[in-house]
Amino acid sequence: MSFVDEAQSDVPLLSEKHSGIPDFLLEKARKAKVGVFETRTKPKTSRNRLPVIPQGIEEQAFFTALDELSKQLGAENVERNDKPLRDGWYMEHPNTHDMMTVLDEEEFVPSAMVYPSSTEEVQQIVLWANKYEVPIAPISMGRNLGYGGAAPRLRGAVLIDLGRRMNKILDINPDDYTCLVEPGVSFFALYEAVKAKGYDHMWVDVPDVGGGSVIGNTVDRGVGYTPYGDHWACHSGLEVVLPTGEVIRTGMGALPGNNTWQTFPYGFGPYSDGIFSQSNFGIVTKMGMTLMPNPGGYESFMYSFQKEDDLEQLIEIIRPLRIGNILENVAQLRHVTQTLAVRGKPRTDFYKGDGVIPQNVVHEIASTLPIGDHTWVYYGMSYGPPHIRKYKLDIIDAEFKKVPGARRIDPSTLPPDEYFWARDRIAAGIPELQELSWVNWMPNGAHIAFSPVSPIRGADAKKLYDLAKQRHDEFGIDLFPAFCVGLREMHLIVELVYDRANPKQRKDVLDCLRHLVDDAAACGYGEYRTHLVLMDQVASTYNWNDNALMKFHEKLKDALDPKGIMAPGRCGIWPKKYRNRGWEMTKDSGDSSEGNGIAPPS
C-alpha cells in the first residue's frame, strides 16, 4: 500500500475487524487519522537488516522449523517479517515493529508473526518453540504504544499475535457484574457488547484510549478512570499457557465445575496471578474482569489553577479527599502545555523557535482558549444521585478554592470538541480516541513515558516536577506532566513527544529518560511501567538487598522456562542462557538491543 493509499483508506470498523473502531467514534477516528497523516513526513525506507533470525539458531534450521509450524497452524497463520515496515497509526497499527520507535526501526523486530485461534494452538506454538529453542513473544493486540507497541524485547523472536483470531467475549454475567474475555477483545468491543445486550446497569472502566486489549492493559497494570480504574485489582481468574506448554487456571478456575471463577479471585493456596503481570512467565489466554455498577448519575467537573507554585498546596488538598473517596476516580492534574497539545495541532502552529516553548508563549495562547489561562487543570467526576453528588462537590469546591485564583469551569461554556468532554466520557466508562491528539505536537509524532510512583505529598510532587523540568530544559524537550492520583499513591506521567524520523530528537529523548530514571531512583521513586528500551535499567533500580528481587525472578524464570524461550528480557528478566552476555540495555550500552550470543545447551 502506498503512502497516499494508506492515508486515504477508511478506518476499519469494529464490525469488520476485531481491532476496529465502533460506529459512534468513526467520524472522530477519521479526523484523527487526517491529523496524523497531515504531520507525517517520514519517508518509507527499505529493509537493511534482513533476514531477521534470532541469535542461537542457524538460518536454515530456523526456516525449516517455521515451515513445520506453518503445517500445524496453516500457512496463512504464519508470516515472515520480511516486507517493508509500515507505521500505520493507532487504529491501523503494525505488528512488525514499534511504530513509535526511539531506536533504529529495525532494532525491536520479530522474525515472524503467528496467529493462533485457541489455547490449544498457543500450546502447540509453545511446544514447537521448546523443541527448536526458538524465542517467542506474545502480544494481545500490540497497542501498548509509548511502551514498545507490538515489538518484542528480543530482536528475532517469533511474535505470537493472540488478538487476531482469539477475540471472543466468552461471557458477560449481568447478575455478578463480571465478564470473561480473550486477548483480542478491546475496550471498544467490550463496551459495545455490554450496550448491545441492554445491560445499562453495568459500566466498563476504560483507559485514555479505548482500542487496547482488556487483557493486555490489565496484565501490564494499566489504569482507567472510574472507581474501578485499577484494572489489575479488578480482574478475577486467568487461564495461562506456561513456558513448557502446560495450561493452568488460577483462583477458583482450578476447581472443576466451579461457578465463582470471575467472582472470587483467590481460590485456595498461594495467589499466583501476580507472577503473570508485567512478566515473561506465561501467556494469558483468558481473563475474568469485574464490571462497575451504574452509579445512578454522574457529573464531571474541572478546576483551573493559575500558578506553577500552586502544585504543592493542591496535592496536599487532594490527598485526604482522594483517600476519603470524596474524589472518587483517579485524579488527573494536568499542565497547561497539554491543554495546548491535546488540541491536536502541531507545535509550529504556536511556536516556530528552537528549544523548549517559552512559558509566556504558552500562557498567551492559553488565554485565548475556552478554559482561559492557567498552569494546572484538574479533571474529576462525581458519581451517584444528585443529592449525593452535591454533598461531595460542595466539599471539593470549598477545598479547591483555598488555592488563590482557583476557578471552577462551567461546562456549559465549553464547545463540544473541548477535551473536557472526552474526559467526561472516559470517567463515565465510555471509550474515547481523543487522548493521543497531543502526539501531533511533532511531525511523525511518537511518545515515550517517564512514570514514577510517589506518595501523595506536595513535597514529592514538587521534587518530581522540578526534576523533570530540569532535565527537559537541559535536552530542549517540551514538558507534558500529569499527576494521576490513586487511593494511596500518585503517578507522575510525563510524556516525551518527539519526531521519530529525527535521529537527534530520538537520542535526546532517550538520553533525557535515562537520566530521569536514575535521578528519580536516587530520590526513592521507581517507575511503574516502562518502554522496552528501558526495562533493564528500570529493573536494575529495584535492587534492595543485593538485587534480591531480581534473583527471585530469575529463579522463577529458570524453573518455569528451562529452555528460556518465553519473551526473553521482558521487564528485565532474562533466561539463564542470555545472562552476562551483554543483552541488558543501559545508559552505557549504546543503541543495540542485542548481546553476544547465548550459552550453548548444558
C-alpha positions as CSV (number, residue, x, y, z in Angstrom):
1,M,0.0,0.0,0.0
2,S,1.4,3.4,-1.0
3,F,1.7,6.3,1.4
4,V,-1.2,8.1,-0.3
5,D,-3.4,5.0,-0.3
6,E,-2.6,4.4,3.4
7,A,-3.6,8.0,4.2
8,Q,-6.8,7.9,2.2
9,S,-8.1,4.4,3.2
10,D,-11.0,4.4,5.6
11,V,-10.7,3.5,9.2
12,P,-11.7,-0.2,9.8
13,L,-14.9,-0.7,11.8
14,L,-15.3,-2.9,14.8
15,S,-18.0,-4.8,12.9
16,E,-15.4,-5.7,10.3
17,K,-12.3,-6.3,12.3
18,H,-11.5,-7.1,16.0
19,S,-9.2,-4.0,16.2
20,G,-11.6,-1.6,14.5
21,I,-13.5,1.4,15.7
22,P,-17.1,1.4,16.9
23,D,-19.6,3.2,14.7
24,F,-20.2,6.0,17.2
25,L,-16.5,7.0,17.0
26,L,-16.0,6.6,13.3
27,E,-16.1,10.3,12.3
28,K,-13.7,11.2,15.2
29,A,-11.4,8.5,14.1
30,R,-11.4,9.7,10.5
31,K,-10.5,13.2,11.7
32,A,-7.8,11.8,13.9
33,K,-6.3,9.9,11.0
34,V,-6.2,13.0,8.9
35,G,-4.4,14.8,11.7
36,V,-1.8,12.1,11.9
37,F,-1.0,12.0,8.2
38,E,-1.0,15.7,7.8
39,T,2.0,15.9,10.0
40,R,3.8,12.8,8.7
41,T,6.9,13.4,6.6
42,K,8.8,10.2,7.5
43,P,9.8,8.5,4.2
44,K,9.3,4.8,3.7
45,T,12.6,3.0,4.0
46,S,13.9,-0.2,2.6
47,R,14.9,-3.1,4.9
48,N,18.6,-3.2,5.5
49,R,18.8,-5.9,8.1
50,L,17.2,-9.0,6.6
51,P,16.7,-11.8,7.2
52,V,15.7,-11.4,10.9
53,I,16.9,-14.5,12.7
54,P,17.1,-14.9,16.5
55,Q,20.6,-15.5,17.8
56,G,21.4,-19.1,18.7
57,I,19.8,-20.8,15.7
58,E,21.1,-21.3,12.2
59,E,19.2,-19.6,9.4
60,Q,18.2,-22.8,7.5
61,A,17.2,-24.6,10.7
62,F,15.0,-21.6,11.7
63,F,13.2,-21.6,8.4
64,T,12.7,-25.3,8.5
65,A,11.2,-25.1,11.9
66,L,9.0,-22.2,10.7
67,D,7.7,-24.4,7.8
68,E,6.8,-27.1,10.3
69,L,4.8,-24.6,12.4
70,S,3.1,-23.5,9.1
71,K,1.9,-27.0,8.6
72,Q,0.4,-27.1,12.1
73,L,-1.4,-23.8,12.1
74,G,-1.9,-23.2,8.3
75,A,0.4,-21.3,6.1
76,E,-1.9,-18.2,6.3
77,N,-1.3,-18.1,10.1
78,V,2.5,-18.0,9.9
79,E,4.0,-14.9,8.3
80,R,7.7,-14.0,7.9
81,N,8.7,-10.4,8.8
82,D,10.5,-9.6,5.6
83,K,8.4,-6.9,4.0
84,P,8.8,-3.1,4.2
85,L,7.8,-1.7,7.6
86,R,4.6,0.3,7.5
87,D,3.9,2.5,10.6
88,G,0.2,3.0,10.2
89,W,-1.4,4.8,13.1
90,Y,-3.2,3.9,16.3
91,M,-6.3,2.3,14.6
92,E,-4.2,0.5,11.9
93,H,-1.1,-0.3,13.9
94,P,1.6,-2.7,12.8
95,N,2.7,-5.9,14.5
96,T,6.0,-5.9,12.7
97,H,7.8,-3.3,14.8
98,D,7.4,-0.5,17.3
99,M,5.7,2.2,15.2
100,M,6.8,4.8,17.8
101,T,10.4,3.7,17.8
102,V,13.1,5.5,19.8
103,L,15.9,3.4,18.2
104,D,16.5,2.3,14.6
105,E,13.1,0.9,13.5
106,E,14.7,-2.4,12.6
107,E,16.0,-3.0,16.2
108,F,13.0,-4.3,18.0
109,V,11.5,-6.5,15.3
110,P,10.2,-10.1,15.3
111,S,11.4,-12.7,12.8
112,A,7.9,-13.8,12.1
113,M,4.3,-13.4,13.3
114,V,2.0,-16.3,14.1
115,Y,-1.8,-16.2,14.7
116,P,-3.3,-18.9,17.0
117,S,-7.0,-19.4,17.2
118,S,-7.3,-21.2,20.5
119,T,-5.5,-22.0,23.8
120,E,-4.7,-25.4,22.2
121,E,-2.9,-23.7,19.3
122,V,-1.0,-21.5,21.7
123,Q,0.2,-24.7,23.4
124,Q,1.3,-26.1,20.0
125,I,3.4,-22.9,19.4
126,V,5.0,-23.1,22.8
127,L,5.8,-26.8,22.4
128,W,7.3,-26.0,19.0
129,A,9.4,-23.2,20.5
130,N,10.7,-25.6,23.1
131,K,11.5,-28.2,20.6
132,Y,13.7,-25.9,18.4
133,E,14.6,-23.4,21.2
134,V,13.1,-20.5,19.3
135,P,12.3,-17.4,21.4
136,I,8.7,-16.3,21.3
137,A,7.0,-13.1,22.3
138,P,3.2,-12.9,22.9
139,I,1.1,-9.8,22.4
140,S,-2.6,-9.4,23.0
141,M,-3.2,-6.6,20.4
142,G,0.0,-4.7,20.3
143,R,-1.4,-1.2,21.1
144,N,0.8,-0.6,24.1
145,L,2.1,2.5,22.3
146,G,4.8,4.5,24.1
147,Y,6.0,1.3,25.8
148,G,7.1,-0.6,22.7
149,G,3.8,-1.4,20.9
150,A,3.8,-4.8,19.4
151,A,7.5,-5.2,19.3
152,P,9.4,-7.9,21.2
153,R,12.3,-7.0,23.5
154,L,14.4,-9.7,21.8
155,R,15.2,-9.0,18.2
156,G,14.2,-12.0,16.1
157,A,11.7,-13.6,18.5
158,V,8.6,-15.1,16.9
159,L,5.7,-12.8,17.7
160,I,2.5,-14.6,18.9
161,D,-0.3,-12.2,17.9
162,L,-3.1,-13.6,20.0
163,G,-5.7,-11.0,19.3
164,R,-6.2,-11.5,15.5
165,R,-8.0,-14.9,16.0
166,M,-8.6,-15.1,19.7
167,N,-11.1,-12.2,20.2
168,K,-14.2,-13.6,21.7
169,I,-16.2,-12.3,24.7
170,L,-16.9,-15.6,26.3
171,D,-19.3,-14.4,29.0
172,I,-21.0,-11.3,30.4
173,N,-22.8,-12.0,33.6
174,P,-25.4,-9.3,34.3
175,D,-26.1,-10.6,37.9
176,D,-22.5,-10.9,39.1
177,Y,-21.2,-7.8,37.1
178,T,-18.4,-9.9,35.5
179,C,-17.1,-10.9,32.1
180,L,-14.7,-13.4,30.6
181,V,-12.6,-12.4,27.6
182,E,-9.9,-13.5,25.2
183,P,-6.8,-11.3,24.4
184,G,-8.2,-9.7,21.2
185,V,-11.2,-8.1,23.0
186,S,-10.7,-4.3,23.1
187,F,-12.3,-1.9,25.5
188,F,-14.3,-0.7,22.4
189,A,-15.6,-4.2,21.8
190,L,-16.5,-4.9,25.5
191,Y,-18.3,-1.6,25.8
192,E,-20.3,-2.3,22.6
193,A,-21.2,-5.8,23.7
194,V,-22.5,-4.6,27.1
195,K,-24.6,-2.0,25.3
196,A,-25.9,-4.4,22.7
197,K,-27.2,-6.7,25.4
198,G,-29.0,-3.8,27.0
199,Y,-27.1,-4.1,30.3
200,D,-27.4,-0.4,31.2
201,H,-26.9,-1.3,34.9
202,M,-23.2,-2.1,34.2
203,W,-20.3,0.1,33.2
204,V,-16.9,-0.9,31.6
205,D,-13.9,1.0,33.1
206,V,-11.8,2.3,30.1
207,P,-8.3,3.8,29.8
208,D,-7.5,7.0,28.0
209,V,-7.8,5.4,24.5
210,G,-10.2,2.5,24.1
211,G,-8.7,0.5,21.3
212,G,-6.3,-1.6,23.5
213,S,-6.8,-5.1,24.7
214,V,-8.6,-5.6,28.0
215,I,-6.2,-8.4,28.9
216,G,-3.1,-6.6,27.6
217,N,-3.8,-3.4,29.5
218,T,-4.7,-5.3,32.7
219,V,-1.7,-7.6,32.8
220,D,0.6,-4.6,32.2
221,R,-1.2,-2.9,35.1
222,G,-2.7,-0.2,33.1
223,V,-5.5,2.0,34.6
224,G,-8.9,3.6,33.8
225,Y,-10.8,6.5,35.3
226,T,-13.9,5.3,37.2
227,P,-13.7,3.9,40.8
228,Y,-12.8,0.6,39.1
229,G,-9.7,2.2,37.5
230,D,-7.2,-0.2,39.0
231,H,-7.6,-2.9,36.3
232,W,-5.3,-5.5,37.8
233,A,-7.2,-5.2,41.1
234,C,-10.5,-5.7,39.2
235,H,-9.5,-8.9,37.4
236,S,-10.6,-12.3,38.6
237,G,-9.2,-15.5,37.2
238,L,-6.6,-16.3,34.5
239,E,-6.1,-19.1,32.0
240,V,-2.4,-19.3,31.3
241,V,-0.2,-21.3,29.0
242,L,3.1,-21.9,30.8
243,P,6.5,-21.7,29.0
244,T,6.7,-25.6,28.9
245,G,3.2,-25.9,27.4
246,E,1.0,-26.8,30.3
247,V,-2.2,-24.9,30.8
248,I,-3.4,-23.7,34.2
249,R,-6.3,-21.8,35.5
250,T,-5.8,-19.6,38.6
251,G,-8.0,-18.9,41.5
252,M,-11.4,-20.7,41.5
253,G,-10.7,-21.8,37.9
254,A,-8.6,-24.6,39.2
255,L,-11.7,-26.3,40.7
256,P,-13.5,-28.4,38.1
257,G,-17.2,-27.3,37.7
258,N,-16.7,-24.1,39.8
259,N,-19.2,-21.3,39.4
260,T,-17.1,-18.5,41.0
261,W,-14.0,-18.1,38.8
262,Q,-14.9,-14.5,38.0
263,T,-16.3,-13.6,41.4
264,F,-13.6,-14.8,43.8
265,P,-10.1,-14.2,42.6
266,Y,-8.1,-16.1,45.2
267,G,-9.1,-19.7,45.3
268,F,-7.1,-21.8,47.7
269,G,-3.4,-21.7,48.5
270,P,-0.7,-19.2,47.2
271,Y,-2.1,-16.5,45.0
272,S,-0.2,-17.0,41.7
273,D,-1.8,-14.4,39.4
274,G,0.7,-11.8,40.2
275,I,3.6,-13.6,38.5
276,F,1.8,-13.3,35.2
277,S,1.6,-9.5,35.2
278,Q,4.5,-7.5,33.7
279,S,6.4,-10.7,33.3
280,N,7.5,-13.5,30.9
281,F,6.3,-16.4,32.9
282,G,3.3,-17.4,30.8
283,I,0.8,-16.4,28.1
284,V,-2.7,-15.3,29.3
285,T,-5.3,-16.7,27.0
286,K,-8.5,-15.9,29.1
287,M,-9.2,-13.4,31.9
288,G,-12.1,-12.6,34.1
289,M,-12.9,-9.0,34.8
290,T,-15.4,-7.2,37.2
291,L,-17.7,-4.5,35.8
292,M,-18.9,-1.4,37.6
293,P,-22.5,-0.9,38.7
294,N,-24.1,2.1,37.1
295,P,-23.9,4.7,40.0
296,G,-27.2,6.3,39.2
297,G,-25.8,9.5,37.9
298,Y,-22.5,11.3,37.3
299,E,-21.2,14.9,36.9
300,S,-17.8,15.9,35.6
301,F,-16.1,18.9,36.9
302,M,-12.9,20.9,36.2
303,Y,-10.9,23.5,38.1
304,S,-8.0,25.6,36.8
305,F,-5.2,27.0,38.9
306,Q,-3.0,29.9,37.9
307,K,0.5,29.4,39.3
308,E,3.1,26.7,38.9
309,D,3.8,27.1,42.6
310,D,0.2,26.0,43.4
311,L,1.2,22.4,42.9
312,E,2.3,21.6,46.5
313,Q,-0.8,23.1,48.1
314,L,-3.0,21.3,45.5
315,I,-1.6,17.9,46.2
316,E,-1.9,18.4,49.9
317,I,-5.6,19.2,49.4
318,I,-6.2,16.3,47.0
319,R,-4.7,13.6,49.3
320,P,-7.3,13.5,52.1
321,L,-10.1,14.0,49.6
322,R,-8.8,11.1,47.5
323,I,-8.2,8.7,50.5
324,G,-11.6,9.6,51.8
325,N,-13.2,8.9,48.4
326,I,-14.7,12.3,48.1
327,L,-12.6,12.4,44.9
328,E,-13.8,9.1,43.6
329,N,-11.9,8.4,40.5
330,V,-8.2,8.6,39.5
331,A,-7.5,12.3,39.9
332,Q,-5.9,14.0,36.9
333,L,-3.9,17.2,37.4
334,R,-2.5,18.3,34.0
335,H,-0.2,21.0,32.9
336,V,-1.1,23.9,30.6
337,T,1.2,22.7,27.8
338,Q,-1.0,19.6,27.5
339,T,-4.1,21.9,27.1
340,L,-2.4,23.3,24.0
341,A,-1.1,20.0,22.7
342,V,-4.3,17.9,23.1
343,R,-6.0,20.2,20.6
344,G,-4.1,18.1,18.0
345,K,-2.3,20.9,16.3
346,P,1.5,20.9,15.5
347,R,3.8,22.8,17.8
348,T,4.7,25.1,14.8
349,D,1.1,26.5,14.9
350,F,2.0,28.0,18.3
351,Y,5.8,28.5,18.2
352,K,8.4,28.1,15.5
353,G,11.5,28.6,17.6
354,D,14.1,26.0,18.8
355,G,14.3,24.7,22.3
356,V,11.5,24.4,24.9
357,I,8.5,26.5,24.1
358,P,8.6,29.6,26.3
359,Q,6.0,29.7,29.1
360,N,5.0,33.3,28.2
361,V,4.0,32.0,24.8
362,V,2.1,29.1,26.3
363,H,0.2,31.3,28.7
364,E,-0.6,33.9,25.9
365,I,-2.1,31.1,23.8
366,A,-3.9,29.5,26.7
367,S,-5.6,32.8,27.5
368,T,-7.4,32.6,24.1
369,L,-8.8,29.1,24.7
370,P,-12.2,28.2,26.2
371,I,-10.9,27.4,29.7
372,G,-8.7,30.5,29.8
373,D,-5.1,30.9,31.1
374,H,-3.9,28.6,33.8
375,T,-0.9,26.4,34.8
376,W,-2.7,23.4,36.2
377,V,-6.1,22.0,35.4
378,Y,-7.9,19.3,37.4
379,Y,-10.3,16.8,35.7
380,G,-12.7,14.9,38.1
381,M,-16.0,13.1,38.3
382,S,-18.6,12.8,41.0
383,Y,-20.9,9.7,41.0
384,G,-24.4,9.0,42.4
385,P,-27.8,10.7,42.6
386,P,-27.9,14.5,42.5
387,H,-28.1,15.0,46.3
388,I,-25.0,12.8,46.9
389,R,-23.1,14.5,44.2
390,K,-23.9,17.9,45.6
391,Y,-22.7,16.9,49.0
392,K,-19.3,15.8,47.6
393,L,-18.9,18.6,45.1
394,D,-19.6,21.3,47.8
395,I,-16.7,19.8,49.9
396,I,-14.4,19.7,46.8
397,D,-15.3,23.3,45.9
398,A,-14.6,24.6,49.3
399,E,-11.2,22.8,49.5
400,F,-10.0,23.7,46.0
401,K,-10.9,27.4,46.4
402,K,-8.5,27.6,49.3
403,V,-5.9,28.0,46.5
404,P,-5.8,31.7,45.5
405,G,-7.1,32.2,42.0
406,A,-8.8,28.8,41.7
407,R,-11.7,28.7,39.2
408,R,-14.3,26.1,38.6
409,I,-15.0,26.0,34.9
410,D,-18.7,25.9,33.9
411,P,-19.0,23.0,31.4
412,S,-21.9,24.8,29.7
413,T,-19.4,27.4,28.4
414,L,-17.3,24.7,26.6
415,P,-17.6,23.7,23.0
416,P,-18.5,20.1,22.1
417,D,-14.9,19.4,20.9
418,E,-13.2,20.6,24.1
419,Y,-11.0,18.0,25.7
420,F,-13.1,18.2,28.9
421,W,-15.9,16.2,27.2
422,A,-13.5,13.4,26.3
423,R,-12.5,13.1,29.9
424,D,-16.2,13.3,30.9
425,R,-17.0,10.3,28.7
426,I,-13.9,8.3,29.8
427,A,-14.8,8.8,33.5
428,A,-18.3,7.6,32.7
429,G,-17.0,4.3,31.2
430,I,-17.4,5.4,27.5
431,P,-14.3,4.7,25.4
432,E,-12.7,7.5,23.6
433,L,-9.9,8.2,21.0
434,Q,-9.0,11.9,21.6
435,E,-6.2,11.4,24.1
436,L,-3.4,10.8,21.6
437,S,-4.1,14.0,19.7
438,W,-1.1,15.6,21.6
439,V,1.2,13.3,19.6
440,N,0.6,15.5,16.6
441,W,2.7,18.2,18.5
442,M,5.7,16.9,16.5
443,P,5.8,15.7,12.8
444,N,5.9,11.9,12.7
445,G,4.7,12.2,16.3
446,A,5.8,9.5,18.8
447,H,5.8,9.4,22.6
448,I,7.6,7.6,25.4
449,A,6.8,8.0,29.1
450,F,8.6,8.7,32.4
451,S,6.2,7.4,35.0
452,P,7.5,7.3,38.6
453,V,5.4,6.5,41.6
454,S,5.4,8.6,44.8
455,P,3.4,9.3,47.9
456,I,0.5,11.8,47.6
457,R,2.5,14.6,49.1
458,G,3.1,18.1,47.9
459,A,6.8,18.0,48.5
460,D,7.2,14.8,46.5
461,A,5.1,16.3,43.6
462,K,7.3,19.4,43.6
463,K,10.5,17.3,43.7
464,L,9.5,15.2,40.7
465,Y,8.2,18.1,38.7
466,D,11.4,20.1,39.3
467,L,13.5,17.1,38.4
468,A,11.5,16.5,35.1
469,K,11.6,20.2,34.3
470,Q,15.4,20.5,34.8
471,R,16.1,17.5,32.5
472,H,13.6,18.7,29.9
473,D,15.2,22.1,29.8
474,E,18.7,20.5,29.5
475,F,17.7,18.5,26.5
476,G,15.4,21.0,24.9
477,I,12.2,18.9,25.2
478,D,8.7,20.4,25.9
479,L,7.4,19.2,29.2
480,F,4.0,17.4,29.4
481,P,3.4,16.4,33.1
482,A,0.2,14.9,34.5
483,F,-0.2,13.8,38.1
484,C,-2.6,10.8,38.4
485,V,-3.6,10.3,42.0
486,G,-4.7,6.9,43.2
487,L,-6.0,6.0,46.7
488,R,-2.7,5.9,48.4
489,E,-0.1,6.8,45.8
490,M,0.5,9.1,42.9
491,H,1.9,8.6,39.4
492,L,3.6,11.4,37.6
493,I,3.2,10.6,33.9
494,V,5.5,12.7,31.7
495,E,5.0,12.1,28.0
496,L,8.1,12.9,25.9
497,V,6.9,13.7,22.4
498,Y,9.3,13.5,19.5
499,D,9.8,13.2,15.8
500,R,10.6,9.5,15.2
501,A,12.2,10.4,11.9
502,N,14.7,12.7,13.6
503,P,17.7,10.8,15.0
504,K,18.8,13.7,17.2
505,Q,15.3,14.0,18.8
506,R,15.2,10.3,19.4
507,K,18.6,10.4,21.0
508,D,17.8,13.4,23.1
509,V,14.5,11.9,24.4
510,L,16.2,8.6,25.3
511,D,19.1,10.3,27.0
512,C,16.7,12.5,28.9
513,L,14.7,9.5,30.0
514,R,17.7,7.5,31.1
515,H,18.8,10.4,33.3
516,L,15.3,10.8,34.7
517,V,15.1,7.1,35.7
518,D,18.3,7.3,37.6
519,D,17.5,10.7,39.1
520,A,14.2,9.5,40.4
521,A,15.6,6.3,41.8
522,A,18.2,8.2,43.7
523,C,15.3,10.1,45.4
524,G,13.4,6.9,46.2
525,Y,10.9,7.0,43.2
526,G,10.5,4.0,41.0
527,E,8.9,3.5,37.6
528,Y,5.6,1.5,37.5
529,R,5.9,0.7,33.8
530,T,8.3,1.4,31.0
531,H,9.4,1.1,27.4
532,L,11.3,-2.0,26.1
533,V,14.5,0.0,25.8
534,L,14.4,1.0,29.5
535,M,13.3,-2.3,31.0
536,D,16.8,-3.4,32.1
537,Q,17.6,0.0,33.6
538,V,14.4,0.3,35.5
539,A,14.6,-3.3,36.8
540,S,18.1,-2.6,38.0
541,T,16.8,0.3,40.2
542,Y,14.8,-2.2,42.2
543,N,18.0,-3.6,43.8
544,W,17.4,-3.7,47.5
545,N,19.4,-6.3,49.4
546,D,21.9,-7.1,46.6
547,N,19.2,-7.4,43.9
548,A,17.2,-10.0,45.9
549,L,14.0,-9.4,44.0
550,M,15.6,-9.9,40.6
551,K,17.4,-13.1,41.8
552,F,14.0,-14.4,42.9
553,H,12.5,-13.5,39.5
554,E,15.4,-15.3,37.8
555,K,14.8,-18.4,39.9
556,L,11.2,-18.4,38.9
557,K,12.2,-17.9,35.2
558,D,14.6,-20.8,35.2
559,A,12.1,-23.1,36.9
560,L,9.2,-22.2,34.7
561,D,11.0,-21.7,31.5
562,P,14.1,-24.0,31.4
563,K,14.6,-23.6,27.7
564,G,14.5,-19.8,28.0
565,I,12.0,-19.3,25.1
566,M,9.3,-17.0,26.6
567,A,9.7,-13.3,25.9
568,P,13.4,-13.1,26.9
569,G,14.3,-9.8,28.5
570,R,10.8,-8.6,29.2
571,C,10.8,-6.4,32.3
572,G,14.5,-7.0,32.6
573,I,14.1,-10.8,33.3
574,W,16.5,-12.8,31.2
575,P,16.7,-16.6,31.0
576,K,19.9,-18.1,32.2
577,K,21.4,-18.6,28.7
578,Y,21.3,-14.9,28.0
579,R,22.7,-13.6,31.3
580,N,26.1,-11.9,31.4
581,R,26.3,-11.8,27.6
582,G,25.6,-8.1,27.0
583,W,21.9,-8.3,26.4
584,E,20.9,-5.8,29.1
585,M,20.4,-2.3,27.8
586,T,21.8,0.5,30.0
587,K,23.0,4.1,29.6
588,D,26.4,2.8,28.5
589,S,25.3,0.1,26.1
590,G,24.5,2.2,23.0
591,D,21.7,1.7,20.6
592,S,22.0,-2.0,20.1
593,S,19.5,-4.3,21.8
594,E,21.4,-7.5,21.1
595,G,24.1,-9.2,23.1
596,N,26.9,-11.6,22.3
597,G,25.1,-14.9,21.6
598,I,23.6,-17.3,24.0
599,A,25.0,-20.1,26.2
600,P,25.0,-23.5,24.5
601,P,22.7,-26.2,25.8
602,S,24.0,-27.7,29.0
